Amino acid sequence: MEYRQSRINGCQSVFEIKEYKFLLIPVAAIIYALSIVTAESYFIQIPVELPIMALYVHVPLQIIVPLLLLIAYFVKKRNLKS
């Protein structure tokens, strides 16, 4: 639980949201929607959906979203210095 909360707290500080609780519902909705779309059954998911998951879920959540947060952090930091 501590690990997941730290990601939400990171998004909270980047987007300057006072309460992290406002992020819980959108994040939970995204996770729920992805679970319905991708996991019809375990036996179907492994050979068929695993390559799709790797490309369309893991890459965005492990590479693209952190890069966007990093860019937002540096832009915000640069604007504060100016």
N, C-alpha and C positions, 0 to 999 in steps of 0.2 A: 504494500500500500504506500509505503514511504517513497518508493521510486516513481510511481505514477503521479503522486501528488507533486513531486518536484518538477515534473514536466509541465503540469498545469500552473505551478507557481512561476516557472520560467516564462510561459506565455503571458501570465498576468503582469509580470514586470515589463516585458517588452511592449505590450499594448496598453500599459498604464491603466489597468482595470483594478478598481479598489478591492472588490471581493472576488476571489477565485471561484466562488460558487456559481457565478454567472457563466463560467466556461464549462461546468460539469455537464449540463444538459446538451449543448452542441457537440461536445466530444463524445458523450455517450450515444447520441443519435447517430453520429458518423460510424462509430464502432458497431452499433446494432444493425444499421443498414448494410454495412459491408459483410457482417456475419450472415445475414439472410441471403444476400446476393451470391456469396461465394461458397457456402457450406450446405448444399442440399443433402448430402450424406457423406459420411467419412470415406466410404469406399469409392465414391465418385470423385471426391475432392483430391485424393492423393495422386492418382495418375493423370487426371484431366485438368483439375483446377490449380494444382500446385505451380505449374509454370505461369499461369495467368496471375496468380496471387503474387508471385515473385516480381513480375513486371509491373503490375498495376497497383499493388498495395505496398509491398516492401520497399520498392524503389522510392515512391513518393514520400512515405512516412519515415524512411531512414536516411534519405539523401536530400530530397527536394525541400521538405518542410524545415529541416534544420538549417539548410542553406538560406532559405527565405528569412528565417528568424535571425540568422547571423547578419544578413544584409540589412534587415530592419534595425538591428542593434547598432551597426556601424553608421548607418544614415542618421539615426537618432543621436548618436554620440557626436557626429560631425556637426549636426545642427545646433547642439548645445554649446559647442566650442565657438561657433560663429556669432 
